[in-house]
Amino acid sequence: LGVLVSDVDPDVAAAYGLPVGTLVREVIAGSCAQVGGIRVSDIIVNVGGYEVKNLNDLSRALRKFDAGDEITVTVHRSGELVQLSLVLDEKPQS
C-alpha cells in the first residue's frame, strides 16, 4: 500500500471521538497510497469492503487483492469519511 501505520487505541479514539482503525504516520513517495490520495493523519477504516480496526485487519484485507487490483479505501479525515480509489502497485505482503 505504501504507508506506515499504527493502531488507533480504542480508549484514545473514544476520548477524541475518532474511529478505531489504523493511523497513517507516513505515506511513501510514489506509492499507490500517495497516488490515490491517502494523507498523513488519515485513519484507514475500510479496505476493499473489509472493515479495518487494527494492523492485523489491514494486512488480512490487503492479502485478498493482487497487484493491479483497483480497491476503495475509506479513511476518516478531518471528521469526515472519505472514499479513495487506489490501484495496488504490488502484491501485499503477509
C-alpha positions as CSV (number, residue, x, y, z in Angstrom):
1,L,0.0,0.0,0.0
2,G,2.9,2.3,0.6
3,V,2.1,3.6,4.1
4,L,3.5,3.3,7.6
5,V,0.6,2.9,10.1
6,S,-0.1,2.2,13.7
7,D,-3.2,1.2,15.5
8,V,-5.6,3.8,17.0
9,D,-6.0,2.9,20.6
10,P,-9.7,2.3,21.4
11,D,-9.6,4.5,24.5
12,V,-7.9,7.4,22.7
13,A,-10.4,7.0,19.9
14,A,-13.3,7.2,22.3
15,A,-11.8,10.2,24.1
16,Y,-11.4,12.2,21.0
17,G,-14.4,11.0,19.0
18,L,-12.3,9.2,16.4
19,P,-13.0,5.8,14.8
20,V,-10.9,2.8,15.6
21,G,-8.7,1.9,12.7
22,T,-5.1,2.4,11.5
23,L,-3.5,5.8,11.7
24,V,-1.3,6.8,8.7
25,R,2.0,8.0,10.0
26,E,3.9,8.2,6.7
27,V,3.0,7.9,3.0
28,I,5.8,6.6,0.8
29,A,6.5,8.8,-2.2
30,G,5.4,7.3,-5.5
31,S,3.3,4.6,-3.8
32,C,-0.2,3.7,-4.8
33,A,-1.3,5.3,-1.5
34,Q,0.2,8.6,-2.4
35,V,-1.2,8.5,-6.0
36,G,-4.6,7.5,-4.6
37,G,-4.7,10.5,-2.2
38,I,-4.0,8.9,1.2
39,R,-2.6,11.5,3.6
40,V,-0.6,11.5,6.9
41,S,-3.1,11.5,9.8
42,D,-5.8,9.7,7.8
43,I,-7.3,6.8,9.8
44,I,-7.9,3.8,7.5
45,V,-11.3,2.2,8.5
46,N,-12.1,0.1,5.4
47,V,-10.1,-1.5,2.6
48,G,-11.9,-3.1,-0.4
49,G,-15.1,-3.6,1.6
50,Y,-13.3,-5.1,4.7
51,E,-13.5,-3.3,8.0
52,V,-10.2,-2.3,9.4
53,K,-9.9,-1.8,13.2
54,N,-6.1,-2.7,13.6
55,L,-3.0,-3.6,11.7
56,N,-4.0,-7.3,11.5
57,D,-7.3,-6.3,9.9
58,L,-5.4,-4.2,7.4
59,S,-3.0,-6.9,6.5
60,R,-5.8,-9.5,6.1
61,A,-7.8,-7.2,3.9
62,L,-4.8,-6.4,1.6
63,R,-3.9,-10.1,1.2
64,K,-7.3,-10.6,-0.6
65,F,-6.1,-8.5,-3.5
66,D,-3.4,-8.6,-6.1
67,A,-1.1,-6.0,-7.8
68,G,-3.2,-4.1,-10.4
69,D,-6.5,-4.5,-8.5
70,E,-8.4,-1.3,-8.0
71,I,-9.8,-1.0,-4.5
72,T,-11.7,1.5,-2.5
73,V,-10.1,2.7,0.7
74,T,-12.2,4.6,3.3
75,V,-10.4,6.9,5.6
76,H,-11.5,9.2,8.4
77,R,-10.1,12.7,7.6
78,S,-10.9,15.9,9.5
79,G,-14.2,14.5,10.9
80,E,-15.4,13.0,7.6
81,L,-15.3,9.7,5.9
82,V,-13.6,9.9,2.5
83,Q,-13.5,7.2,-0.1
84,L,-10.4,6.9,-2.2
85,S,-9.8,4.7,-5.2
86,L,-6.4,3.0,-5.4
87,V,-4.7,0.7,-7.9
88,L,-2.4,-1.6,-5.9
89,D,1.1,-1.4,-7.3
90,E,2.5,-4.6,-5.7
91,K,1.3,-7.8,-4.1
92,P,0.6,-7.1,-0.5
93,Q,2.9,-9.0,1.9
94,S,1.6,-11.1,4.7
